[in-house]
């Protein structure tokens, strides 16, 4: 009898809506019972249907009162939930003093200048030796040595043998007849002697005798 349908029947019989107040429910119940109570019937014959309705409404009312004592509200009333929002603590931002701002600005400018200097040195490919008091910045060549201190490294020459070419360039990536290929570069032989080559910028040969596009000087009979 304590289900939701019974409580709706209670409200409907008393002419109330779910969610009414406790005092409103009590007053409506008293008025309804007063109308159906045998003492108020004025000596009318006993009606079993009226007695059953009175017994049912009394039982429903008792179940509603028990529900109210257990849950603190009448059945069918909306449960009110109170949310407590914690008070936000706002910290006051500290404003740096003008002197600190000036100092930090100077440090930022110095750091930027140092970074620019380092970038320029790296971009130009310079080397600096701090061990020598009179050391100066010198441009490096493609062998990683400062200009002016270039050592004599072996280079291709007309008439070199295949063994000499191997000692300079290493093993070729491909051999086709009398031409050795080193990637896009190549060296051509006649009778196991170098007669021509091409040095590509993508994989340059160790030659300091001519530019990559210049033709080699081939000795002739008139030169002898």
C-alpha positions in Angstrom: 0.0 0.0 0.0 3.0 2.2 0.3 3.7 2.4 -3.5 3.5 5.5 -5.6 0.0 4.6 -7.1 -1.6 4.4 -3.7 -0.2 7.8 -2.7 -1.5 9.3 -5.9 -4.9 7.8 -5.0 -4.6 9.5 -1.6 -4.0 12.9 -3.2 -6.7 12.4 -5.7 -9.3 11.5 -3.1 -8.4 14.5 -0.9 -8.4 16.8 -3.9 -4.7 17.7 -3.6 -1.7 17.5 -5.9 1.6 15.7 -5.2 4.1 18.1 -3.6 1.5 19.8 -1.3 2.5 20.9 2.2 2.2 18.7 5.3 -0.3 21.1 6.9 -2.4 21.2 3.8 -2.5 17.4 3.7 -3.5 17.1 7.3 -6.4 19.6 7.0 -7.7 17.9 3.8 -7.6 14.5 5.5 -9.5 15.8 8.6 -12.2 17.4 6.4 -12.6 14.2 4.4 -12.8 11.9 7.4 -15.2 14.3 9.1 -17.6 13.9 6.2 -17.4 10.1 6.1 -17.3 9.4 9.9 -20.4 7.5 11.2 -20.9 10.0 14.0 -21.5 12.7 11.3 -24.0 10.6 9.3 -26.9 11.6 11.6 -28.2 8.1 12.3 -28.2 7.0 8.6 -28.0 3.2 8.0 -24.5 1.7 8.0 -23.0 1.7 4.4 -20.2 -0.9 4.0 -18.7 1.0 1.0 -18.3 4.2 3.0 -16.6 2.2 5.7 -14.2 0.6 3.2 -13.3 4.1 1.8 -12.8 5.5 5.2 -10.5 2.6 6.2 -8.5 2.8 2.9 -8.0 6.6 3.1 -6.9 6.3 6.8 -4.4 3.6 5.9 -3.0 5.7 3.0 -2.8 8.7 5.3 -0.9 6.7 7.9 1.6 5.5 5.2 2.1 9.0 4.0 2.9 10.2 7.6 5.4 7.3 8.0 7.0 8.3 4.7 7.3 11.9 5.9 9.0 10.9 9.2 11.5 8.7 7.4 12.4 11.0 4.5 11.5 14.4 5.7 9.1 15.0 2.9 5.7 13.8 1.7 5.6 11.1 -1.0 5.7 12.6 -4.5 7.3 15.9 -3.3 10.4 17.0 -5.2 13.6 16.4 -3.3 15.4 19.7 -2.8 19.2 19.4 -3.0 21.3 22.3 -1.7 24.6 22.8 -3.3 27.3 24.6 -1.4 29.7 26.4 -3.7 33.1 27.0 -2.1 34.1 30.6 -1.9 36.7 31.4 -4.5 40.0 32.8 -3.2 41.4 35.2 -5.7 45.1 35.9 -5.3 46.2 39.4 -6.1 48.8 39.5 -8.9 52.1 41.0 -7.9 53.1 43.8 -10.2 56.9 43.9 -10.7 58.6 47.1 -9.8 59.9 49.4 -12.6 63.6 48.6 -11.7 62.9 44.9 -12.1 61.2 45.5 -15.4 64.2 47.5 -16.6 66.6 44.8 -15.5 64.7 42.0 -17.1 64.4 44.0 -20.3 68.2 44.5 -20.4 68.9 40.8 -19.9 66.5 40.0 -22.7 68.3 42.4 -25.1 71.7 40.9 -24.1 70.5 37.4 -24.6 69.0 38.3 -28.0 72.3 39.9 -29.1 74.4 36.9 -28.0 72.0 34.6 -29.9 72.3 36.7 -33.0 76.1 36.7 -32.8 76.2 32.9 -32.4 73.8 32.5 -35.3 76.0 34.7 -37.6 79.1 32.7 -36.6 77.5 29.4 -37.3 76.0 30.6 -40.6 79.3 31.9 -41.9 81.1 28.6 -40.8 83.9 30.2 -38.9 86.3 28.7 -36.4 87.9 30.3 -33.3 90.7 28.9 -31.3 90.9 30.3 -27.8 94.2 28.5 -27.0 96.3 30.9 -29.2 96.5 34.5 -28.0 96.6 35.9 -31.6 94.1 33.5 -33.0 91.8 35.0 -35.6 88.6 33.8 -37.2 89.3 32.0 -40.4 87.0 30.6 -43.0 87.0 26.8 -43.3 87.4 25.0 -46.7 85.5 21.9 -47.7 87.9 19.7 -45.9 87.2 21.4 -42.6 90.6 23.2 -42.4 91.2 27.0 -42.2 92.3 28.7 -45.4 96.0 29.4 -45.2 96.7 26.1 -43.5 95.5 23.8 -46.2 97.4 20.6 -46.3 98.3 18.8 -49.6 95.6 16.2 -50.1 95.7 13.7 -52.9 93.7 14.8 -56.0 92.8 13.3 -59.3 95.2 13.8 -62.1 95.3 12.7 -65.7 97.3 9.5 -66.1 96.6 8.1 -62.6 96.1 4.4 -62.3 93.0 2.7 -61.0 94.7 1.8 -57.7 95.6 5.4 -57.2 92.0 6.4 -57.8 90.8 3.8 -55.3 93.2 5.2 -52.7 91.7 8.7 -53.2 88.0 8.1 -54.0 87.5 4.7 -52.6 85.5 1.9 -54.3 83.1 3.2 -57.1 79.4 2.7 -56.8 79.3 1.2 -60.3 81.6 0.3 -63.1 80.5 0.4 -66.7 83.2 -0.6 -69.2 86.0 1.9 -68.8 84.0 4.4 -66.6 83.8 4.3 -62.8 80.8 6.0 -61.3 80.6 7.7 -57.9 76.9 8.6 -57.7 76.4 11.3 -60.3 80.2 11.8 -60.7 82.3 9.6 -62.9 85.9 8.9 -63.9 86.9 7.4 -67.3 90.0 5.2 -68.0 91.9 4.2 -71.0 94.5 1.4 -70.6 94.0 1.6 -66.8 94.9 5.4 -66.8 92.6 8.3 -66.0 91.7 10.3 -69.1 88.6 12.2 -68.1 86.2 12.8 -65.2 83.1 14.7 -64.1 82.7 16.0 -60.5 79.0 16.6 -59.6 78.2 19.1 -56.8 76.0 16.4 -55.3 79.0 14.1 -54.8 82.2 15.9 -55.7 85.4 14.2 -56.5 88.7 15.0 -54.8 90.1 17.1 -57.6 91.8 20.5 -57.3 93.2 20.6 -60.8 90.1 22.0 -62.6 86.5 23.0 -62.1 83.9 20.3 -62.5 82.8 21.6 -65.9 86.3 22.1 -67.3 87.7 19.5 -69.7 90.9 17.7 -68.7 94.2 18.5 -70.5 95.1 15.5 -72.6 98.8 15.4 -73.7 99.4 15.3 -77.4 102.3 14.3 -79.6 103.2 18.0 -80.2 103.7 18.5 -76.4 106.4 15.8 -76.2 
